Amino acid sequence: MENKRANCIIEVSVNSADGRYAVGIMNMRQALDLPEMPSLSYTHPDPVKAAAGIVVSRKELAGFMACR
């Protein structure tokens, strides 16, 4: 059975001294397939929280994938 959360769309950003810059829009599975980089952040999978600007770490994102 495929995890339906894997298809949730999020925005991946890179954090720099000049601010946060969008890298791309992708599903959670694609985001977790990216190389581990401490400068990356991910919008919250909940669209309401994402619209409020809430970001999560890679570890937190993986936690959302583990929940079914």
C-alpha positions as CSV (number, residue, x, y, z in Angstrom):
1,M,0.0,0.0,0.0
2,E,1.4,3.4,-1.0
3,N,1.6,6.2,1.5
4,K,-0.8,8.9,0.4
5,R,1.1,11.5,2.3
6,A,4.0,10.9,-0.2
7,N,2.0,12.9,-2.7
8,C,1.5,16.0,-0.5
9,I,3.0,19.0,-2.3
10,I,5.6,21.1,-0.5
11,E,8.1,23.8,-1.3
12,V,11.8,23.2,-0.8
13,S,13.9,26.2,0.0
14,V,17.6,26.9,0.7
15,N,18.4,29.1,3.7
16,S,21.2,31.5,3.2
17,A,22.6,34.6,4.9
18,D,20.5,36.7,2.5
19,G,17.2,34.9,3.3
20,R,15.2,31.9,2.1
21,Y,15.1,31.1,-1.6
22,A,12.7,28.5,-3.2
23,V,14.4,25.6,-4.9
24,G,11.3,23.9,-6.1
25,I,7.8,22.6,-5.6
26,M,7.6,18.8,-5.3
27,N,5.9,16.0,-3.4
28,M,7.2,14.8,-0.1
29,R,8.8,11.7,-1.5
30,Q,10.8,13.7,-4.0
31,A,11.9,16.2,-1.3
32,L,13.2,13.4,0.9
33,D,15.1,11.9,-2.1
34,L,17.1,15.1,-2.3
35,P,20.6,15.0,-0.8
36,E,20.8,15.8,2.9
37,M,21.8,19.5,3.2
38,P,21.5,21.4,6.5
39,S,20.6,24.6,4.5
40,L,17.3,23.1,3.1
41,S,14.0,23.7,4.7
42,Y,10.5,22.4,3.7
43,T,7.1,24.0,4.0
44,H,4.7,22.3,6.3
45,P,2.6,19.5,4.5
46,D,-0.6,21.1,5.8
47,P,-1.6,23.7,3.2
48,V,-2.9,26.1,5.9
49,K,0.3,26.0,7.9
50,A,2.4,26.2,4.7
51,A,0.5,29.4,3.7
52,A,1.3,30.8,7.2
53,G,5.0,30.3,6.4
54,I,5.7,27.4,8.7
55,V,8.7,25.4,7.7
56,V,9.9,22.0,8.9
57,S,13.2,20.2,9.0
58,R,14.0,17.1,6.9
59,K,13.6,15.0,10.1
60,E,10.2,16.4,10.8
61,L,9.2,15.9,7.1
62,A,10.3,12.2,7.3
63,G,8.1,12.0,10.5
64,F,5.1,13.1,8.5
65,M,5.8,10.4,5.9
66,A,6.0,7.8,8.7
67,C,2.4,8.7,9.9
68,R,-0.3,6.9,8.0
